[in-house]
């Protein structure tokens, strides 16, 4: 048993980043498997219209989440920035400040959630006999948002201390439990209300789990009464995280809401099912990045900016490799996947598939730098630019969907154009902190970007020939395509020095038992 214990011991940032990634991979893998099974059941149990309404409700009610103050998010990055500190009483006061800020924002959260839940059937133009069902389901989701805003505190402490991997396997098990509760609600024909209730119960169980794990593995974990202006200071930081939470919610959820309100819930169903695999791409890359980011916070906090810039470059290189390999694979095989999974009528089309992949990829790159900016605890410029970008994205998308009837195409184009502001401004902001000029960053992406373009074009032309009629042939095709495109991107798209650094990092993980 010596080797396994050594393998899971705490040894430096590389090992912790690896373990955090493994833990997140288990969670995401469980989510992927559960949602893969549940989505066809949801479509069958709720119908095309009901499934679309469920997707819109989840995003719409999610808009009130930032009104909870985002104190857990502020706590996570504060703890990450102060990992080296041994002032445990001060850290407990930070937890106390987070809880106090949550309590201060609770009335606002309840008020806004009540308004959204009440008017949800009106905005969705729900039939009279379905309005109360939509309203009750929305109300349960509001309670779920309230629970999420407080149960996130122990998880934020774990993540901030770079110990997120300590819940390894347990949270993945809860994902499966939540899926089972949802399937039970569908079996009992409980409809939207039952599915929403299953979500709430899963949130409560997850909160209890993280509380137990934090108490066990974080020696200083607890709550202390804040002193002086600590709450006021934390409230100021939480305010910026609140606004950023709103920006992220609008970025990630407005697509479904726009289609649901300005087009139809049925189109939402088609879009959501076509986007399922590209959305999974986002989650997979987040596993890699979020596993590394808390450790990067310790580097930035200690003033080692040159090392931080090198780590960021590795993050961006790995992100690009995954986006290119997985993007080309999804471009080629997503149609066969959707057809085998839920039926060909739920596939949005090849051009919309390409636009969704590009839109998702753009968001992934933006979020990488957004997370790095969080580590500096200086969010003002980032948030203001984010608000401007979101306003522009939504405005263009609404016009293209409503006035020009462009559907999914208009939605994707609107969001990509609006996000161009962040595509260039966030690297500039990060570069100011790490001492890397924007021009040098732009030069470094020319070669990878050109290779992605060269690779995507022939893949797109082959889409009509890549047809899988069985799950086994689809899995083989996906595996072969990803391996080929990933290796091609690695050797043709990255400079030799960067390849060597990444190979060295891989070896560090593989040989870390020493």
Buried (B, 14 or more C-beta within 10 A) or exposed (E): EEEEEEEBEEBEBBBBBBBBBBBBBBBBBBBBBBBBBBBBBBBEBBBBBBBBBBBBBBBBBBBBBBBBBBBBBBBBBBBBBBBEEEEBEBBBBBBBBBBBBBEBBBEBBBEBBBEBBEEBBEBBEBEEEBBEBBBBBBBBBBBBBBBBBBBBBBBBBBBBBBBBBBBBEBBBBBBBBBBBBBBEBBEEEBBBBBBBBBBBBBBBBBBEBBBEBBEEBBEBBBBBEBEEEBBEEBBEBBBBBBBBBBBBBBBBBBBBBBBBBBBBBBBBBBBBBBBBBBBBBBBBBBBBBBBBBBBBBBBBBEEEBEBBBBBBBBBBBBBBBBBBBBBBBBBBBBBBBBBBBBEEEBBBBBEBBBBBBBBBBBBBBBBBBBBBBBBBBBBEBBBBBBBBBBEBBBEBBBBBBBEEEBBBBBBBBBBBBBBEBBBEBBBBBBBBBBEBEBEEBEEBBEEBBEBBEEBBEEBBEEBEEBEBEEEEEBEEBBEEBBEEBBEBBBEEBBEEEBBEBBEEBEEBBEEBEE
